[in-house]
Amino acid sequence: MAEEKNKGLVLLDFWMCPFGQRCRIAPAEKGIPYEYSEQELLGARSDLLRSNPVHKKIPVLLHDGCPVCESLIMKYIFIKSVIII
């Protein structure tokens, strides 16, 4: 079998982004585990460009490799927490 990668939640973000800060607080409040991936905004951003190729903006939440971009993250985290509980 092929080995699966990108399991779980991964947040692509930059530490100073206020929108990303909201996306880091929400799963912490809901008790949802995630992996944080710091992105360089001026350098090579292969993960970010692959996940949000049109707008090239952060934050991006990857759930099992599928991207959820920008403002939809908060809604997605709320729905995911309701499903888990």
All heavy atoms as an XYZ file, in Angstrom:
678
protein
N       0.835     -1.189      0.000
C       0.000      0.000      0.000
C       0.871      1.241      0.000
O       1.938      1.254      0.593
C      -0.872      0.026      1.238
C      -2.072     -0.834      1.163
S      -3.131     -0.424      2.555
C      -4.081     -1.879      2.592
N       0.357      2.255     -0.658
C       1.082      3.524     -0.676
C       0.957      4.200      0.680
O      -0.083      4.166      1.319
C       0.516      4.435     -1.769
N       2.049      4.802      1.099
C       2.055      5.472      2.391
C       1.342      6.814      2.272
O       1.636      7.603      1.384
C       3.500      5.685      2.821
C       3.641      6.056      4.259
C       5.093      6.130      4.650
O       5.853      5.219      4.296
O       5.450      7.122      5.295
N       0.372      7.051      3.134
C      -0.370      8.309      3.098
C       0.395      9.373      3.856
O       0.952      9.125      4.909
C      -1.759      8.129      3.724
C      -2.676      7.276      2.904
C      -4.070      7.253      3.488
O      -4.461      8.240      4.127
O      -4.747      6.248      3.292
N       0.412     10.602      3.287
C       1.045     11.709      3.983
C       0.020     12.824      4.148
O      -1.077     12.743      3.620
C       2.283     12.201      3.235
C       2.014     12.673      1.820
C       3.304     13.115      1.190
C       3.024     13.681     -0.198
N       4.213     14.215     -0.807
N       0.385     13.853      4.879
C      -0.489     14.991      5.151
C      -1.735     14.578      5.934
O      -2.825     15.044      5.663
C      -0.898     15.706      3.851
C       0.277     16.338      3.155
O       1.237     16.748      3.793
N       0.210     16.410      1.855
N      -1.597     13.679      6.883
C      -2.741     13.275      7.697
C      -3.008     14.324      8.765
O      -2.098     14.919      9.306
C      -2.468     11.925      8.349
C      -2.375     10.822      7.309
C      -2.781      9.535      7.864
C      -4.226      9.440      7.791
N      -4.986      8.372      7.583
N      -4.264     14.532      9.068
C      -4.643     15.469     10.112
C      -4.734     16.894      9.612
O      -4.885     17.161      8.430
N      -4.655     17.831     10.557
C      -4.764     19.257     10.244
C      -3.398     19.920     10.293
O      -2.645     19.733     11.248
C      -5.681     19.943     11.258
C      -7.135     19.510     11.262
C      -7.867     20.200     12.397
C      -7.792     19.817      9.945
N      -3.096     20.696      9.254
C      -1.860     21.470      9.188
C      -2.250     22.899      8.840
O      -2.959     23.145      7.855
C      -0.893     20.918      8.113
C       0.368     21.766      8.043
C      -0.557     19.467      8.379
N      -1.804     23.849      9.648
C      -2.097     25.263      9.413
C      -0.868     25.933      8.822
O       0.184     25.978      9.456
C      -2.498     25.955     10.710
C      -2.842     27.438     10.601
C      -4.066     27.651      9.722
C      -3.053     28.039     11.972
N      -0.980     26.425      7.587
C       0.081     27.193      6.943
C      -0.168     28.653      7.283
O      -1.222     29.199      6.961
C       0.052     27.001      5.427
C       0.097     25.562      4.909
C       0.008     25.551      3.392
C       1.320     24.843      5.390
N       0.801     29.281      7.942
C       0.550     30.608      8.490
C       1.859     31.364      8.652
O       2.943     30.811      8.499
C      -0.152     30.443      9.844
C      -0.704     31.734     10.385
O      -0.852     32.707      9.627
O      -0.983     31.775     11.595
N       1.747     32.648      8.972
C       2.870     33.502      9.315
C       2.581     34.074     10.693
O       1.461     34.502     10.966
C       3.030     34.616      8.278
C       4.184     35.532      8.526
C       5.479     35.047      8.472
C       3.983     36.862      8.808
C       6.548     35.885      8.696
C       5.044     37.706      9.027
C       6.334     37.218      8.970
N       3.558     34.106     11.582
C       3.331     34.422     12.991
C       2.674     35.769     13.222
O       1.965     35.970     14.192
C       4.638     34.329     13.773
C       5.615     35.421     13.452
C       6.535     35.404     12.451
C       5.742     36.671     14.101
N       7.234     36.577     12.435
C       6.772     37.397     13.454
C       5.097     37.282     15.172
C       7.159     38.661     13.829
C       5.494     38.548     15.543
C       6.507     39.230     14.873
N       2.877     36.736     12.332
C       2.380     38.084     12.561
C       1.005     38.352     11.932
O       0.426     39.401     12.153
C       3.399     39.071     11.980
C       3.310     40.438     12.533
S       4.790     41.312     12.052
C       4.063     42.745     11.324
N       0.485     37.424     11.196
C      -0.789     37.607     10.499
C      -1.955     37.556     11.502
O      -2.147     36.550     12.188
C      -0.960     36.519      9.452
S      -2.544     36.561      8.614
N      -2.762     38.638     11.600
C      -3.873     38.622     12.561
C      -4.947     37.585     12.215
O      -5.590     37.040     13.101
C      -4.436     40.043     12.491
C      -3.980     40.584     11.198
C      -2.684     39.888     10.869
N      -5.117     37.304     10.928
C      -6.102     36.301     10.530
C      -5.626     34.908     10.923
O      -6.405     34.057     11.331
C      -6.361     36.381      9.026
C      -6.757     37.752      8.583
C      -5.889     38.531      7.848
C      -7.982     38.288      8.932
C      -6.233     39.807      7.455
C      -8.345     39.559      8.540
C      -7.472     40.325      7.800
N      -4.331     34.696     10.810
C      -3.741     33.434     11.234
C      -3.797     33.253     12.736
O      -3.954     32.137     13.228
N      -3.676     34.343     13.472
C      -3.768     34.260     14.929
C      -5.141     33.753     15.348
O      -5.260     32.931     16.251
C      -3.476     35.612     15.563
C      -2.023     36.014     15.446
C      -1.761     37.420     15.940
O      -2.673     38.158     16.305
N      -0.499     37.802     15.950
N      -6.179     34.233     14.682
C      -7.532     33.730     14.962
C      -7.623     32.243     14.662
O      -8.285     31.487     15.376
C      -8.558     34.478     14.121
C      -8.806     35.879     14.565
C      -9.803     36.579     13.703
N     -10.934     35.736     13.383
C     -11.849     36.016     12.465
N     -11.763     37.136     11.786
N     -12.842     35.214     12.229
N      -6.966     31.821     13.583
C      -7.018     30.414     13.195
C      -6.182     29.537     14.104
O      -6.373     28.327     14.122
C      -6.551     30.258     11.749
S      -7.643     31.064     10.576
N      -5.250     30.098     14.858
C      -4.504     29.332     15.861
C      -5.265     29.263     17.178
O      -5.182     28.267     17.901
C      -3.117     29.953     16.083
C      -2.188     29.779     14.902
C      -0.771     30.173     15.232
N      -0.619     31.546     15.678
C      -0.342     32.573     14.881
N      -0.219     32.386     13.577
N      -0.193     33.790     15.372
N      -6.015     30.298     17.497
C      -6.766     30.332     18.747
C      -7.969     29.394     18.705
O      -8.249     28.683     19.668
C      -7.221     31.772     19.066
C      -6.009     32.632     19.400
C      -8.227     31.800     20.206
C      -6.311     34.113     19.478
N      -8.679     29.367     17.580
C      -9.921     28.583     17.476
C      -9.723     27.098     17.758
O     -10.447     26.530     18.578
C     -10.572     28.804     16.118
N      -8.779     26.400     17.117
C      -8.646     24.974     17.445
C      -8.144     24.738     18.866
O      -8.485     23.727     19.482
C      -7.653     24.440     16.414
C      -7.006     25.612     15.819
C      -7.901     26.780     16.026
N      -7.356     25.684     19.396
C      -6.899     25.541     20.778
C      -8.085     25.610     21.735
O      -8.163     24.848     22.703
C      -5.883     26.623     21.116
N      -9.015     26.516     21.483
C     -10.213     26.638     22.321
C     -11.118     25.413     22.195
O     -11.747     25.007     23.162
C     -11.002     27.891     21.933
C     -10.342     29.181     22.342
C     -10.371     29.386     23.844
O     -11.385     29.044     24.467
O      -9.380     29.886     24.377
N     -11.182     24.845     20.997
C     -12.051     23.687     20.762
C     -11.375     22.371     21.119
O     -12.010     21.330     21.113
C     -12.478     23.641     19.283
C     -13.284     24.826     18.835
C     -14.658     24.768     19.406
C     -15.500     25.904     18.835
N     -16.849     25.867     19.328
N     -10.065     22.398     21.387
C      -9.345     21.171     21.725
C      -9.046     20.296     20.522
O      -8.929     19.085     20.644
N      -8.910     20.905     19.352
C      -8.623     20.174     18.120
C      -7.116     20.227     17.859
O      -6.559     21.320     17.715
C      -9.392     20.784     16.931
C     -10.897     20.711     17.181
C      -9.031     20.077     15.631
C     -11.722     21.445     16.160
N      -6.437     19.095     17.802
C      -4.995     19.107     17.549
C      -4.687     19.448     16.094
O      -5.408     19.035     15.177
C      -4.556     17.675     17.876
C      -5.776     16.858     17.682
C      -6.951     17.744     18.009
N      -3.628     20.212     15.886
C      -3.194     20.566     14.544
C      -1.693     20.800     14.554
O      -1.084     20.995     15.591
C      -3.926     21.812     14.034
C      -3.514     23.096     14.729
C      -2.575     23.937     14.157
C      -4.051     23.452     15.952
C      -2.190     25.102     14.798
C      -3.676     24.612     16.596
C      -2.742     25.439     16.010
O      -2.360     26.590     16.643
N      -1.101     20.784     13.375
C       0.322     21.065     13.210
C       0.456     22.459     12.613
O      -0.265     22.812     11.677
C       0.950     20.033     12.285
C       2.419     20.266     12.015
C       2.960     19.289     10.993
O       2.382     18.209     10.820
O       3.966     19.633     10.359
N       1.366     23.255     13.156
C       1.597     24.617     12.679
C       2.799     24.620     11.746
O       3.849     24.074     12.082
C       1.840     25.547     13.861
C       2.186     26.957     13.472
C       1.199     27.829     13.045
C       3.494     27.410     13.523
C       1.508     29.123     12.698
C       3.806     28.705     13.181
C       2.812     29.557     12.759
O       3.119     30.839     12.402
N       2.652     25.227     10.560
C       3.746     25.312      9.601
C       3.980     26.778      9.247
O       3.167     27.400      8.554
C       3.409     24.502      8.350
O       4.430     24.644      7.386
N       5.095     27.325      9.743
C       5.462     28.722      9.477
C       5.856     28.867      8.006
O       6.632     28.077      7.483
C       6.637     29.110     10.376
C       7.092     30.530     10.222
C       6.207     31.506     10.982
O       5.521     31.092     11.924
O       6.219     32.681     10.618
N       5.325     29.887      7.340
C       5.586     30.120      5.922
C       6.405     31.384      5.718
O       6.165     32.390      6.383
C       4.266     30.241      5.150
C       3.382     29.023      5.230
C       4.006     27.836      4.559
O       4.339     27.878      3.381
N       4.177     26.761      5.305
N       7.350     31.326      4.820
C       8.109     32.512      4.418
C       7.295     33.232      3.346
O       6.938     32.635      2.337
C       9.471     32.116      3.844
C      10.461     31.661      4.870
C      10.937     32.814      5.736
O      11.042     33.946      5.237
O      11.186     32.567      6.919
N       7.005     34.491      3.567
C       6.165     35.218      2.614
C       6.950     35.777      1.436
O       6.389     36.029      0.381
C       5.427     36.347      3.331
C       4.486     35.883      4.438
C       3.790     37.077      5.066
C       3.464     34.897      3.907
N       8.243     35.966      1.585
C       9.038     36.547      0.512
C       9.887     35.526     -0.226
O      10.395     35.807     -1.300
C       9.952     37.655      1.074
C       9.214     38.826      1.711
C      10.211     39.803      2.323
C       8.334     39.525      0.703
N      10.063     34.364      0.314
C      10.921     33.360     -0.293
C      10.120     32.293     -1.024
O       8.979     32.488     -1.422
N      10.741     31.145     -1.183
C      10.070     30.010     -1.822
C       8.968     29.494     -0.900
O       9.209     29.214      0.263
C      11.069     28.902     -2.104
N       7.761     29.368     -1.440
C       6.612     28.959     -0.634
C       5.917     27.784     -1.304
O       4.762     27.886     -1.689
C       5.631     30.115     -0.479
C       6.267     31.392     -0.027
C       5.269     32.503      0.000
N       4.810     32.804     -1.355
C       4.004     33.797     -1.651
N       3.549     34.574     -0.715
N       3.627     34.012     -2.887
N       6.606     26.704     -1.462
C       6.047     25.597     -2.227
C       4.756     25.056     -1.622
O       3.799     24.790     -2.346
C       7.069     24.478     -2.377
O       7.433     23.985     -1.112
N       4.690     24.904     -0.291
C       3.460     24.408      0.339
C       2.314     25.384      0.122
O       1.199     24.992     -0.197
C       3.658     24.203      1.840
C       4.568     23.045      2.161
O       4.775     22.202      1.267
O       5.056     22.988      3.295
N       2.589     26.657      0.319
C       1.557     27.675      0.166
C       1.105     27.794     -1.281
O      -0.093     27.856     -1.564
C       2.062     29.026      0.677
C       1.087     30.191      0.608
C      -0.172     29.886      1.414
C       1.740     31.457      1.109
N       2.041     27.811     -2.217
C       1.683     27.929     -3.631
C       0.915     26.708     -4.115
O       0.025     26.831     -4.950
C       2.942     28.133     -4.480
C       3.657     29.454     -4.269
C       4.940     29.497     -5.091
C       2.759     30.629     -4.619
N       1.244     25.553     -3.585
C       0.528     24.331     -3.976
C      -0.874     24.302     -3.366
O      -1.811     23.816     -3.973
C       1.349     23.119     -3.521
C       0.873     21.812     -4.040
C       1.821     20.650     -3.749
N       2.409     20.660     -2.420
C       3.696     20.917     -2.165
N       4.519     21.206     -3.145
N       4.156     20.882     -0.924
N      -1.036     24.885     -2.173
C      -2.316     24.820     -1.465
C      -3.274     25.936     -1.837
O      -4.485     25.752     -1.813
C      -2.071     24.879      0.043
O      -1.243     23.830      0.425
N      -2.763     27.118     -2.137
C      -3.604     28.268     -2.493
C      -2.980     28.953     -3.711
O      -2.478     30.062     -3.618
C      -3.691     29.234     -1.301
C      -4.783     30.264     -1.466
O      -5.466     30.307     -2.467
N      -4.936     31.111     -0.473
N      -3.025     28.297     -4.880
C      -2.293     28.798     -6.045
C      -2.876     30.070     -6.660
O      -2.153     30.830     -7.285
C      -2.362     27.639     -7.035
C      -3.590     26.900     -6.661
C      -3.724     27.049     -5.174
N      -4.150     30.334     -6.477
C      -4.770     31.489     -7.115
C      -4.435     32.769     -6.368
O      -3.903     33.722     -6.933
C      -6.302     31.305     -7.211
C      -6.954     32.539     -7.791
C      -6.629     30.093     -8.062
N      -4.717     32.806     -5.071
C      -4.535     34.040     -4.307
C      -3.181     34.124     -3.613
O      -2.738     35.213     -3.266
C      -5.649     34.185     -3.266
C      -7.006     34.248     -3.890
N      -7.425     35.328     -4.618
C      -8.013     33.351     -3.915
C      -8.652     35.105     -5.054
N      -9.029     33.912     -4.645
N      -2.538     32.979     -3.363
C      -1.225     32.923     -2.719
C      -1.210     33.643     -1.369
O      -0.297     34.378     -1.045
C      -0.152     33.500     -3.629
C      -0.064     32.821     -4.965
C       0.895     33.539     -5.879
C       0.934     32.905     -7.225
N      -0.085     33.347     -8.129
N      -2.273     33.451     -0.577
C      -2.404     34.118      0.712
C      -2.476     33.104      1.835
O      -2.848     31.956      1.638
C      -3.677     34.971      0.744
C      -3.660     36.140     -0.205
C      -4.924     36.936     -0.070
C      -4.927     38.106     -1.022
N      -6.178     38.853     -0.931
N      -2.112     33.569      3.026
C      -2.258     32.773      4.230
C      -3.430     33.327      5.011
O      -3.835     34.460      4.780
C      -0.973     32.799      5.082
C      -0.587     34.239      5.387
C       0.142     32.051      4.415
C       0.514     34.375      6.362
N      -4.004     32.620      5.907
C      -3.725     31.251      6.321
C      -4.403     30.234      5.407
O      -5.397     30.534      4.748
C      -4.315     31.197      7.726
C      -5.438     32.171      7.692
C      -4.996     33.263      6.764
N      -3.866     29.035      5.406
C      -4.446     27.890      4.702
C      -4.430     26.720      5.674
O      -3.414     26.443      6.302
C      -3.651     27.523      3.430
C      -4.220     26.280      2.784
C      -3.639     28.670      2.439
N      -5.557     26.055      5.817
C      -5.661     24.870      6.657
C      -5.727     23.655      5.743
O      -6.562     23.608      4.835
C      -6.933     24.940      7.521
C      -7.142     23.788      8.482
C      -6.122     23.851      9.618
C      -8.544     23.821      9.043
N      -4.824     22.711      5.961
C      -4.833     21.468      5.191
C      -5.425     20.370      6.059
O      -4.931     20.101      7.146
C      -3.417     21.084      4.771
C      -2.668     22.078      3.896
C      -1.233     21.617      3.701
C      -3.361     22.257      2.576
N      -6.504     19.759      5.586
C      -7.106     18.622      6.287
C      -6.902     17.398      5.426
O      -7.517     17.271      4.362
C      -8.596     18.864      6.536
C      -9.236     17.762      7.317
N     -10.564     17.498      7.235
C      -8.737     16.865      8.200
C     -10.864     16.473      8.015
N      -9.763     16.083      8.608
N      -6.021     16.521      5.862
C      -5.625     15.340      5.084
C      -5.181     15.722      3.676
O      -5.475     15.025      2.717
C      -6.755     14.317      5.038
C      -7.030     13.708      6.391
O      -6.099     13.678      7.219
O      -8.164     13.269      6.630
N      -4.494     16.856      3.556
C      -3.956     17.296      2.268
C      -4.887     18.157      1.445
O      -4.475     18.716      0.440
N      -6.159     18.294      1.837
C      -7.120     19.126      1.097
C      -7.144     20.523      1.709
O      -7.383     20.673      2.905
C      -8.520     18.518      1.158
S      -8.612     16.908      0.404
N      -6.931     21.569      0.884
C      -6.844     22.928      1.436
C      -8.197     23.568      1.734
O      -9.162     23.389      0.998
C      -6.119     23.704      0.336
C      -6.444     22.977     -0.914
C      -6.604     21.529     -0.528
N      -8.235     24.291      2.845
C      -9.347     25.167      3.202
C      -8.704     26.537      3.359
O      -7.815     26.708      4.190
C     -10.021     24.744      4.520
C     -11.151     25.691      4.871
C     -10.506     23.314      4.437
N      -9.114     27.492      2.542
C      -8.394     28.760      2.460
C      -9.090     29.901      3.183
O     -10.315     29.981      3.211
C      -8.187     29.154      1.003
S      -7.219     27.956      0.092
N      -8.285     30.742      3.756
C      -8.605     32.041      4.320
C      -9.834     32.048      5.220
O      -9.851     31.380      6.240
C      -8.702     33.060      3.189
C      -7.395     33.163      2.394
C      -7.547     33.919      1.126
O      -8.354     34.854      1.090
O      -6.862     33.585      0.155
N     -10.884     32.781      4.877
C     -12.002     33.001      5.795
C     -12.842     31.752      6.049
O     -13.572     31.691      7.035
C     -12.897     34.128      5.277
O     -13.452     33.771      4.035
N     -12.746     30.750      5.217
C     -13.518     29.524      5.432
C     -12.965     28.671      6.565
O     -13.642     27.768      7.054
C     -13.539     28.694      4.143
C     -14.267     29.328      2.968
C     -14.099     28.457      1.732
C     -15.729     29.520      3.288
N     -11.741     28.961      7.013
C     -11.108     28.152      8.055
C     -11.912     28.178      9.345
O     -12.124     27.150      9.979
C      -9.659     28.613      8.307
C      -8.819     28.338      7.061
C      -9.066     27.928      9.512
C      -7.416     28.893      7.136
N     -12.374     29.351      9.754
C     -13.110     29.458     11.018
C     -14.407     28.644     10.971
O     -14.741     27.959     11.932
C     -13.412     30.919     11.341
C     -12.166     31.767     11.523
S     -11.049     31.157     12.787
C     -11.993     31.517     14.236
N     -15.119     28.699      9.864
C     -16.341     27.904      9.719
C     -16.013     26.416      9.742
O     -16.711     25.622     10.357
C     -17.049     28.263      8.417
C     -17.637     29.641      8.416
C     -18.314     29.932      7.099
C     -18.803     31.359      7.068
N     -19.410     31.708      5.807
N     -14.925     26.048      9.077
C     -14.527     24.647      9.007
C     -14.161     24.119     10.384
O     -14.530     23.005     10.753
C     -13.359     24.501      8.029
C     -12.995     23.081      7.730
C     -13.734     22.346      6.814
C     -11.927     22.465      8.357
C     -13.416     21.036      6.530
C     -11.594     21.158      8.085
C     -12.349     20.450      7.170
O     -12.036     19.155      6.898
N     -13.423     24.911     11.166
C     -13.041     24.490     12.516
C     -14.272     24.322     13.392
O     -14.385     23.358     14.147
C     -12.045     25.495     13.144
C     -10.695     25.370     12.427
C     -11.877     25.247     14.632
C      -9.697     26.415     12.822
N     -15.241     25.234     13.277
C     -16.476     25.107     14.050
C     -17.221     23.837     13.682
O     -17.644     23.075     14.555
C     -17.364     26.325     13.843
C     -18.671     26.210     14.556
C     -18.735     26.332     15.932
C     -19.828     25.934     13.858
C     -19.942     26.192     16.600
C     -21.038     25.799     14.513
C     -21.089     25.917     15.883
N     -17.366     23.572     12.394
C     -18.086     22.364     11.942
C     -17.334     21.117     12.389
O     -17.930     20.154     12.860
C     -18.265     22.390     10.412
C     -19.266     23.492     10.050
C     -18.729     21.035      9.895
C     -19.357     23.775      8.571
N     -16.003     21.113     12.256
C     -15.210     19.951     12.673
C     -15.355     19.698     14.167
O     -15.467     18.558     14.587
C     -13.751     20.159     12.300
C     -12.878     18.971     12.658
C     -11.575     19.039     11.952
C     -10.660     17.911     12.335
N     -11.237     16.592     12.194
N     -15.378     20.758     14.973
C     -15.508     20.559     16.415
C     -16.882     20.019     16.783
O     -17.007     19.237     17.714
C     -15.241     21.865     17.158
O     -16.265     22.803     16.926
N     -17.919     20.389     16.059
C     -19.269     19.871     16.315
C     -19.322     18.390     15.964
O     -19.904     17.583     16.685
C     -20.323     20.671     15.514
C     -21.672     19.988     15.568
C     -20.415     22.081     16.037
N     -18.653     17.984     14.872
C     -18.645     16.595     14.467
C     -17.872     15.729     15.456
O     -18.277     14.636     15.794
C     -18.044     16.449     13.045
C     -18.994     17.089     12.031
C     -17.788     15.000     12.691
C     -18.447     17.214     10.639
N     -16.754     16.266     15.980
C     -15.938     15.515     16.932
C     -16.682     15.305     18.251
O     -16.653     14.256     18.830
C     -14.590     16.225     17.185
C     -13.722     16.118     15.937
C     -13.858     15.637     18.371
C     -12.449     16.917     16.005
N     -17.372     16.351     18.715
C     -18.089     16.286     19.995
C     -19.343     15.507     19.793
O     -19.669     14.513     20.002
C     -18.439     17.682     20.510
C     -17.160     18.451     20.795
C     -19.296     17.604     21.745
C     -17.372     19.903     21.127
